[in-house]
Amino acid sequence: MNDERKERAGGRLVTVVVVVLALLVGGGYAAAYGVAGDKLARGTTIGGVDVGGKTPADAEAALRDGLDLADTVEVSVDGSTAEVDAAEAGLSVDYPASVEAAGREKSLHPGELWDYFAGGEDAEPVVAVDDAALERTVDRLAGDLGTEPVDGTITFVDGRPEVSEPEPGRGIDAETAADALVAAYLSGERARLEITELEPDIDADDVQQALDDVATPAVSGPVTLKVGSAQLRLAPEQYAPALSFEARDGALALVVDAAKLQPAVDAATAGKGEPVDARIELRDGKPRVVKAKPGVTFAPDDLAAAMLDVVVKPDGQRTAEIQGTVQQPEFTTADARALGVKRQVSSFTTYFPYATYRNVNIGRAAEIVDGTLLKPGEVFSLNGIVGERTVENGFTTGTIISNGIFVEDLGGGVSQMATTTFNAMFYAGLEDIEHKPHSVYIDRYPVGREATVAWPTVDLRFRNDTEYGVLISAKLTPSTPSSQGELTVSMYSTKIWDITEVTSDRYAYVSPGTRTLDTTNCVPNTGYSGFQVDVTRIFKRPGSDEVVKREKFHTDYIASDTVICRPPGSLSNPPGGGGN
């Protein structure tokens, strides 16, 4: 029976061939072309659907009507079976592509015409795959059986690269699963998916290559970034926090985070703000130069690109230029070092009794003065630096000396700062320009070597008449109900003088008087005598006994009158002004 059908089919084929040959031999190309056109070859089937001799449009319509694929695919995973909705798995027939794949070219070429009449075969439908939907389906099928592989990577800790080893995962290989599901979708048979070991995209070899070629060179030494005339030298521990790796095309690629790099750049510069002058400050009791910082402005992307380019280069080539603007500081690091502020050249301490206002006012004045740097030729002014003693400026009401008597006013106690600073200046050998001793002697101060201030008329001023800078330090130990307060003012420079002093006996004594006051700021007082005294400052070179010069300071103290306070308004005695 089968042989008989074959003989008939063979006879029909022979007949078709004869007809075609007749047409071709007879020169009937146009007739043959008219019959074949762009139709699919006779005898063509797609998934068992006969589309032979049909135009692509008719063949697609026939395929849509005749192709019968199941809506579900049976799947087995690790011994368990399940049904998967083909559409949810992202599987569908691409009808136009299926017809195109089974079609033939429209041509007068004899071979093409021959294919139409004598060709034709059974083709598989073309299956379209939605990769995202298929991945979700595969992940769901793997369920708790799967674990994601972990890529190897490199991180930087304390400026050194540390390797995180890759780890394989378990799951269903997406590519294998896609092939199996597509095959099962077309055949109607069960798809068998195996749980297998999944290799990470970044394996140990990839990590080792990145370590050798990139990570280790990246932190092999400092990097210098040039922005105009400014040079920023960054050590590995400064810029390493901005470095990281990310997986790209199966390899580790170095990435520079400009935002994380910015703090390291800001530490070496003034950032996008104004440039910062160099300064000199005390560290562990010794003067140290704090470097100046230029103000720089540049695009973050340019910073990241420059670092990415230079960080893997060898020693001697680790400098990159960045386009930007630079503002240089007026007082540079070189300027600060040239001042020769190297050691303590004088220090003086005074003491004061407990009073809250003294702690506040002396402490505030010391806070403002502390860190003052006098360059050669500059003049120190206590009023100019501390400013007016107001509540807004951090001062409070205390006892001052006004018109030879003690009264209450803002800033009481600031003269302790004046006296201590005067003595530090005295022993540093600096040039006295203006100082005014208290009108009456206060026995906690050195006789003939003290000063008072009053805003804005009475000031303490002296000049740095050396060729070196002078750094002034002022430190307060507050008083308590059981202990005195201490104020120490020290000066740091290059020592050029050894200073000693000679103080005369007191002479020309003046007896005190008695005053009765009814002012609201009256402070009672037991009077004592005034007198005169002379102090001579003696200048010698360090290590020499030869006197270079002498300077005499004469002080005339008035008597401190006895003060009796009466109820306000009962008398009339207007006060004056001053400080203690």
Rosetta blueprint (number, residue, H / E / L):
1 M L
2 N H
3 D H
4 E H
5 R H
6 K H
7 E H
8 R H
9 A H
10 G H
11 G H
12 R H
13 L H
14 V H
15 T H
16 V H
17 V H
18 V H
19 V H
20 V H
21 L H
22 A H
23 L H
24 L H
25 V H
26 G L
27 G L
28 G L
29 Y H
30 A H
31 A H
32 A H
33 Y H
34 G H
35 V H
36 A H
37 G L
38 D L
39 K L
40 L L
41 A L
42 R L
43 G L
44 T L
45 T E
46 I E
47 G L
48 G L
49 V E
50 D E
51 V L
52 G L
53 G L
54 K L
55 T L
56 P H
57 A H
58 D H
59 A H
60 E H
61 A H
62 A H
63 L H
64 R H
65 D H
66 G H
67 L L
68 D L
69 L L
70 A L
71 D L
72 T E
73 V E
74 E E
75 V E
76 S E
77 V E
78 D L
79 G L
80 S E
81 T E
82 A E
83 E E
84 V E
85 D E
86 A L
87 A L
88 E L
89 A L
90 G L
91 L E
92 S E
93 V E
94 D L
95 Y H
96 P H
97 A H
98 S H
99 V H
100 E H
101 A H
102 A H
103 G L
104 R L
105 E L
106 K L
107 S L
108 L L
109 H L
110 P H
111 G H
112 E H
113 L H
114 W H
115 D H
116 Y H
117 F H
118 A H
119 G L
120 G L
121 E L
122 D E
123 A E
124 E L
125 P L
126 V L
127 V E
128 A E
129 V E
130 D L
131 D H
132 A H
133 A H
134 L H
135 E H
136 R H
137 T H
138 V H
139 D H
140 R H
141 L H
142 A H
143 G H
144 D H
145 L H
146 G L
147 T E
148 E L
149 P L
150 V E
151 D L
152 G L
153 T E
154 I E
155 T E
156 F E
157 V E
158 D L
159 G L
160 R E
161 P E
162 E E
163 V E
164 S E
165 E L
166 P L
167 E E
168 P L
169 G E
170 R E
171 G E
172 I L
173 D L
174 A H
175 E H
176 T H
177 A H
178 A H
179 D H
180 A H
181 L H
182 V H
183 A H
184 A H
185 Y H
186 L H
187 S H
188 G L
189 E L
190 R L
191 A E
192 R E
193 L E
194 E L
195 I L
196 T E
197 E E
198 L E
199 E L
200 P L
201 D L
202 I L
203 D L
204 A H
205 D H
206 D H
207 V H
208 Q H
209 Q H
210 A H
211 L H
212 D H
213 D H
214 V H
215 A H
216 T H
217 P H
218 A H
219 V L
220 S L
221 G L
222 P L
223 V E
224 T E
225 L E
226 K E
227 V E
228 G L
229 S L
230 A E
231 Q E
232 L E
233 R E
234 L E
235 A L
236 P H
237 E H
238 Q H
239 Y H
240 A H
241 P H
242 A H
243 L E
244 S E
245 F E
246 E E
247 A E
248 R E
249 D L
250 G L
251 A E
252 L E
253 A E
254 L E
255 V E
256 V E
257 D L
258 A H
259 A H
260 K H
261 L H
262 Q H
263 P H
264 A H
265 V H
266 D H
267 A H
268 A H
269 T L
270 A L
271 G L
272 K L
273 G L
274 E L
275 P L
276 V E
277 D L
278 A L
279 R E
280 I E
281 E E
282 L E
283 R E
284 D L
285 G L
286 K E
287 P E
288 R E
289 V E
290 V E
291 K L
292 A L
293 K E
294 P L
295 G E
296 V E
297 T E
298 F L
299 A L
300 P H
301 D H
302 D H
303 L H
304 A H
305 A H
306 A H
307 M H
308 L H
309 D H
310 V H
311 V L
312 V L
313 K L
314 P L
315 D L
316 G L
317 Q L
318 R L
319 T E
320 A E
321 E E
322 I E
323 Q L
324 G L
325 T E
326 V E
327 Q E
328 Q L
329 P L
330 E L
331 F L
332 T L
333 T H
334 A H
335 D H
336 A H
337 R H
338 A H
339 L L
340 G L
341 V L
342 K L
343 R E
344 Q E
345 V E
346 S E
347 S E
348 F E
349 T E
350 T E
351 Y E
352 F E
353 P L
354 Y L
355 A L
356 T H
357 Y H
358 R H
359 N H
360 V H
361 N H
362 I H
363 G H
364 R H
365 A H
366 A H
367 E H
368 I H
369 V H
370 D L
371 G L
372 T E
373 L E
374 L E
375 K L
376 P L
377 G L
378 E L
379 V E
380 F E
381 S E
382 L H
383 N H
384 G H
385 I H
386 V H
387 G L
388 E L
389 R L
390 T L
391 V L
392 E L
393 N L
394 G L
395 F L
396 T L
397 T E
398 G E
399 T E
400 I E
401 I E
402 S E
403 N L
404 G L
405 I E
406 F E
407 V E
408 E E
409 D E
410 L E
411 G L
412 G L
413 G L
414 V L
415 S H
416 Q H
417 M H
418 A H
419 T H
420 T H
421 T H
422 F H
423 N H
424 A H
425 M H
426 F H
427 Y H
428 A H
429 G L
430 L L
431 E E
432 D E
433 I E
434 E E
435 H L
436 K E
437 P L
438 H L
439 S L
440 V L
441 Y L
442 I L
443 D L
444 R L
445 Y L
446 P L
447 V L
448 G L
449 R L
450 E L
451 A L
452 T E
453 V L
454 A E
455 W L
456 P L
457 T L
458 V E
459 D L
460 L L
461 R E
462 F E
463 R E
464 N L
465 D L
466 T L
467 E L
468 Y L
469 G L
470 V E
471 L E
472 I E
473 S E
474 A E
475 K E
476 L E
477 T E
478 P L
479 S L
480 T E
481 P L
482 S L
483 S E
484 Q L
485 G E
486 E E
487 L E
488 T E
489 V E
490 S E
491 M E
492 Y E
493 S E
494 T L
495 K L
496 I L
497 W L
498 D E
499 I E
500 T E
501 E E
502 V E
503 T E
504 S L
505 D L
506 R L
507 Y E
508 A E
509 Y E
510 V E
511 S L
512 P L
513 G L
514 T E
515 R E
516 T E
517 L E
518 D L
519 T L
520 T L
521 N L
522 C E
523 V L
524 P L
525 N E
526 T L
527 G L
528 Y E
529 S L
530 G E
531 F E
532 Q E
533 V E
534 D E
535 V E
536 T E
537 R E
538 I E
539 F E
540 K E
541 R L
542 P L
543 G L
544 S L
545 D L
546 E L
547 V E
548 V E
549 K E
550 R E
551 E E
552 K E
553 F E
554 H E
555 T E
556 D E
557 Y E
558 I L
559 A L
560 S E
561 D L
562 T E
563 V E
564 I E
565 C E
566 R L
567 P L
568 P L
569 G L
570 S L
571 L L
572 S L
573 N L
574 P L
575 P L
576 G L
577 G L
578 G L
579 G L
580 N L
